[in-house]
Amino acid sequence: MLGRKISVQASLKAAFQFAKLSTPKVAGVLSIILLLDIAAVLTPGSASVSPALMALKGLEALFGVIAQGALYRLAFADAHDGDPEFRIGPLGLQWGKPEMRLLGADLLLVFLFFIALLFWAIILIVTLGASMFVNGTTAAPLSPTPQQASQMLLVFVPLILPTLFVYVRICLYGAATVAERKISVFSTWRLTRGNAWPILGALLLIAIPIAVLNLLSALPGEPKAATIVLELLTCILDAFLIRPMYCGLYAHIYSQLRTTAVGEAAAAAPRGPWG
């Protein structure tokens, strides 16, 4: 099977058009996400893990699921005309089966990431322990030596690349979960085969505005007021453009690849003696 190659330009155009049309329809839930994001930025001691900040981030994640549910409902509404499951609530505020499935898929990915992180931690402990044994030390220093730091980096970097690769291959899980009415995480692995690089390119291009704002806000010597303004702009951009664009991108790519996969499966199906 040759499959279908995704066009980065066409995908970005479809994502932007989707965001432009859909954002006003889900402005309520996106506004709540924006307010929670702003509150997190303005929370004292937000650089550290505080109970208030954790509560804000938890609420933001919950409303993020609601926003995804609303956006994916809109993305696949035409394919499910008249189906009440694909109608959004007032300004995107609703909770139903699509949101429950999205939450289940997100929790599954968090659990799998935790397992991978635990596996990495075990490798790191074994590596540092072996280094201490070879060097003849009995206690770990308060700060790692340059050699130990380089060993930690060598263990950590190989984890980042596979994690990024796996995410790109299964990033359509939200669109698939809503469209197929079931939790679909690893079923999208085969769907994205041969399109990992175009998908990664589209993901990175959408993230450029946020990356630039974050870079500007992190510049040394930046006045506090300017940093806060940049962070607030980042919150607005994330809530009203980036989130809808990502959902639009995933929905577009999923629809393109799913249509091709169904057509190829039908073409490859065994036929009777009369064709």
C-alpha positions as CSV (number, residue, x, y, z in Angstrom):
1,M,0.0,0.0,0.0
2,L,1.4,3.3,-1.1
3,G,-0.7,5.4,1.3
4,R,-1.4,9.1,1.1
5,K,1.3,11.7,1.6
6,I,0.3,14.6,3.8
7,S,0.9,18.1,2.5
8,V,2.2,20.4,5.2
9,Q,1.0,23.5,3.4
10,A,-2.5,22.2,2.8
11,S,-2.7,20.9,6.4
12,L,-1.7,24.2,7.9
13,K,-4.2,26.0,5.7
14,A,-7.0,23.7,6.7
15,A,-6.0,24.1,10.4
16,F,-6.1,27.9,10.2
17,Q,-9.4,27.9,8.3
18,F,-10.9,25.5,11.0
19,A,-9.6,27.8,13.8
20,K,-11.1,30.9,12.1
21,L,-14.5,29.3,11.7
22,S,-14.7,27.3,15.0
23,T,-13.1,29.6,17.6
24,P,-16.2,31.9,17.9
25,K,-18.4,28.9,18.4
26,V,-16.3,27.7,21.4
27,A,-15.3,31.1,22.7
28,G,-16.8,30.3,26.1
29,V,-14.6,27.3,27.0
30,L,-11.6,29.0,25.4
31,S,-12.1,32.1,27.5
32,I,-12.2,30.0,30.7
33,I,-8.9,28.4,29.6
34,L,-7.5,31.9,29.0
35,L,-8.5,33.1,32.4
36,L,-7.0,30.0,34.1
37,D,-3.8,30.5,32.2
38,I,-3.6,34.2,33.1
39,A,-4.3,33.3,36.8
40,A,-1.4,30.8,36.7
41,V,0.9,33.4,35.2
42,L,0.0,35.9,37.9
43,T,0.0,33.5,40.8
44,P,2.8,34.4,43.2
45,G,5.6,31.8,43.2
46,S,4.4,30.3,40.0
47,A,7.9,29.3,39.2
48,S,7.7,26.7,41.9
49,V,5.1,23.9,42.3
50,S,2.5,25.4,44.7
51,P,-1.0,23.9,45.5
52,A,-2.7,27.0,43.9
53,L,-0.7,26.6,40.7
54,M,-1.4,22.8,40.6
55,A,-5.1,23.4,41.1
56,L,-5.1,26.0,38.2
57,K,-3.2,23.6,35.9
58,G,-5.6,20.8,36.8
59,L,-8.6,22.9,35.9
60,E,-7.0,24.1,32.8
61,A,-6.4,20.5,31.7
62,L,-10.0,19.6,32.4
63,F,-11.4,22.5,30.4
64,G,-8.8,21.6,27.7
65,V,-10.5,18.3,27.4
66,I,-13.9,20.1,27.1
67,A,-12.5,22.4,24.4
68,Q,-11.1,19.5,22.5
69,G,-14.4,17.7,22.7
70,A,-16.2,20.8,21.3
71,L,-13.7,21.4,18.5
72,Y,-13.6,17.7,17.4
73,R,-17.4,17.6,17.5
74,L,-17.4,20.6,15.1
75,A,-14.7,19.0,12.9
76,F,-16.7,15.8,12.4
77,A,-20.2,17.1,12.6
78,D,-20.7,16.9,8.8
79,A,-19.9,13.2,8.8
80,H,-22.5,12.7,11.6
81,D,-25.3,14.9,10.5
82,G,-28.1,14.9,13.0
83,D,-26.3,13.0,15.6
84,P,-26.8,14.7,19.0
85,E,-23.4,13.4,20.2
86,F,-21.7,15.8,17.7
87,R,-23.6,18.9,18.9
88,I,-21.7,21.3,21.1
89,G,-23.1,23.0,24.1
90,P,-23.4,26.8,24.6
91,L,-20.1,28.4,23.5
92,G,-18.4,25.0,23.6
93,L,-19.4,24.0,27.2
94,Q,-20.6,20.4,27.4
95,W,-19.7,17.1,28.9
96,G,-20.7,13.9,27.3
97,K,-19.3,10.7,25.9
98,P,-16.7,12.3,23.6
99,E,-15.2,14.2,26.5
100,M,-15.2,11.1,28.7
101,R,-13.4,9.1,26.0
102,L,-10.9,12.0,25.5
103,L,-10.2,12.0,29.2
104,G,-9.7,8.3,29.2
105,A,-7.3,8.5,26.3
106,D,-5.3,11.3,28.0
107,L,-5.1,9.4,31.3
108,L,-3.8,6.3,29.4
109,L,-1.1,8.4,27.8
110,V,-0.1,10.0,31.1
111,F,0.1,6.5,32.6
112,L,2.3,5.2,29.8
113,F,4.5,8.3,30.0
114,F,4.9,7.7,33.7
115,I,6.0,4.1,33.1
116,A,8.6,5.4,30.5
117,L,9.8,8.0,33.0
118,L,10.1,5.4,35.7
119,F,12.1,3.2,33.3
120,W,14.4,6.1,32.5
121,A,14.9,6.8,36.3
122,I,15.9,3.2,36.9
123,I,18.5,3.4,34.0
124,L,19.8,6.7,35.4
125,I,20.2,5.3,38.9
126,V,22.0,2.2,37.6
127,T,24.2,4.4,35.4
128,L,25.2,6.7,38.3
129,G,25.6,3.7,40.6
130,A,27.9,2.0,38.2
131,S,29.9,5.3,37.8
132,M,30.3,5.6,41.6
133,F,31.4,2.0,41.8
134,V,34.0,2.4,39.1
135,N,35.3,5.7,40.6
136,G,35.4,4.2,44.0
137,T,33.0,6.7,45.7
138,T,30.4,5.6,48.3
139,A,28.1,8.6,48.4
140,A,26.7,10.7,45.7
141,P,27.8,14.4,45.8
142,L,25.3,17.2,46.3
143,S,26.0,18.3,42.7
144,P,26.9,15.9,39.9
145,T,30.4,16.0,38.4
146,P,30.7,17.0,34.7
147,Q,31.2,13.4,33.9
148,Q,28.1,12.3,35.7
149,A,26.2,15.2,34.2
150,S,27.2,14.1,30.7
151,Q,26.2,10.5,31.6
152,M,22.8,11.8,32.7
153,L,22.4,13.7,29.5
154,L,23.4,10.7,27.4
155,V,20.7,8.7,29.2
156,F,18.0,11.4,28.9
157,V,18.5,12.4,25.2
158,P,17.7,8.9,23.9
159,L,14.4,9.1,25.8
160,I,13.4,12.4,24.2
161,L,13.7,11.3,20.6
162,P,11.7,8.1,20.9
163,T,9.0,9.9,23.0
164,L,8.7,12.6,20.3
165,F,8.5,9.9,17.6
166,V,5.8,8.0,19.4
167,Y,3.8,11.1,20.0
168,V,3.9,12.1,16.3
169,R,2.8,8.6,15.3
170,I,-0.2,8.6,17.7
171,C,-1.0,12.4,17.8
172,L,-4.2,11.8,15.9
173,Y,-5.6,9.8,18.9
174,G,-8.0,12.7,20.0
175,A,-9.5,13.0,16.5
176,A,-9.8,9.2,16.2
177,T,-11.3,8.9,19.6
178,V,-14.1,11.3,18.9
179,A,-14.7,10.3,15.3
180,E,-14.7,6.5,16.0
181,R,-16.6,6.8,19.3
182,K,-14.1,4.8,21.2
183,I,-10.8,5.3,22.9
184,S,-8.3,5.1,20.0
185,V,-4.7,5.6,20.9
186,F,-2.3,3.2,19.3
187,S,-4.7,2.4,16.4
188,T,-3.5,5.6,14.8
189,W,0.1,4.3,14.7
190,R,-0.5,2.5,11.4
191,L,-2.5,5.4,10.1
192,T,0.4,7.9,10.3
193,R,2.9,5.5,8.7
194,G,5.1,7.3,6.2
195,N,3.9,10.8,7.3
196,A,5.8,11.3,10.5
197,W,8.0,14.0,9.1
198,P,5.2,16.1,7.5
199,I,3.2,15.8,10.6
200,L,6.1,16.9,12.8
201,G,6.8,19.8,10.5
202,A,3.2,21.0,10.7
203,L,3.3,20.7,14.5
204,L,6.5,22.7,14.8
205,L,5.3,25.4,12.4
206,I,2.1,26.0,14.4
207,A,4.2,26.2,17.6
208,I,6.5,28.9,16.2
209,P,4.6,32.0,17.5
210,I,4.4,30.5,21.1
211,A,8.1,29.6,20.9
212,V,9.1,33.1,19.9
213,L,7.0,34.7,22.6
214,N,8.5,32.3,25.2
215,L,12.0,33.0,24.0
216,L,11.4,36.8,24.2
217,S,10.0,36.5,27.7
218,A,13.0,34.5,28.9
219,L,15.6,36.9,27.6
220,P,18.0,38.0,30.4
221,G,17.5,41.6,31.6
222,E,13.9,41.7,30.4
223,P,11.8,44.1,32.5
224,K,9.2,42.4,34.7
225,A,6.3,44.3,33.1
226,A,7.5,43.4,29.6
227,T,7.8,39.7,30.6
228,I,4.2,39.7,32.0
229,V,2.9,41.3,28.8
230,L,4.6,38.7,26.7
231,E,3.3,35.9,28.9
232,L,-0.3,37.3,28.7
233,L,0.1,37.5,24.9
234,T,1.2,33.9,24.9
235,C,-1.9,32.9,26.9
236,I,-4.2,34.7,24.4
237,L,-2.5,33.2,21.4
238,D,-2.5,29.7,22.9
239,A,-6.2,29.8,23.9
240,F,-7.7,31.4,20.8
241,L,-5.4,30.3,17.9
242,I,-3.0,27.5,18.8
243,R,-5.4,25.1,20.5
244,P,-8.0,25.3,17.7
245,M,-5.4,25.0,15.0
246,Y,-3.9,21.9,16.5
247,C,-7.4,20.3,16.8
248,G,-8.1,21.4,13.2
249,L,-4.8,20.0,12.0
250,Y,-5.3,16.6,13.7
251,A,-8.9,16.4,12.4
252,H,-7.8,17.3,8.9
253,I,-4.9,14.8,8.8
254,Y,-7.0,12.1,10.4
255,S,-9.8,12.6,7.8
256,Q,-7.3,12.5,4.9
257,L,-5.5,9.4,6.1
258,R,-8.6,7.6,7.3
259,T,-10.3,8.0,3.9
260,T,-7.3,6.7,2.1
261,A,-6.9,3.7,4.5
262,V,-10.6,2.8,4.1
263,G,-10.3,3.0,0.3
264,E,-7.1,0.9,0.3
265,A,-8.7,-1.7,2.6
266,A,-11.7,-2.0,0.3
267,A,-9.5,-2.3,-2.8
268,A,-7.4,-5.1,-1.1
269,A,-10.5,-7.0,0.2
270,P,-10.8,-10.5,-1.4
271,R,-13.3,-10.6,-4.2
272,G,-15.6,-13.3,-5.5
273,P,-14.9,-15.3,-8.7
274,W,-16.8,-12.7,-10.7
275,G,-14.8,-9.7,-9.3
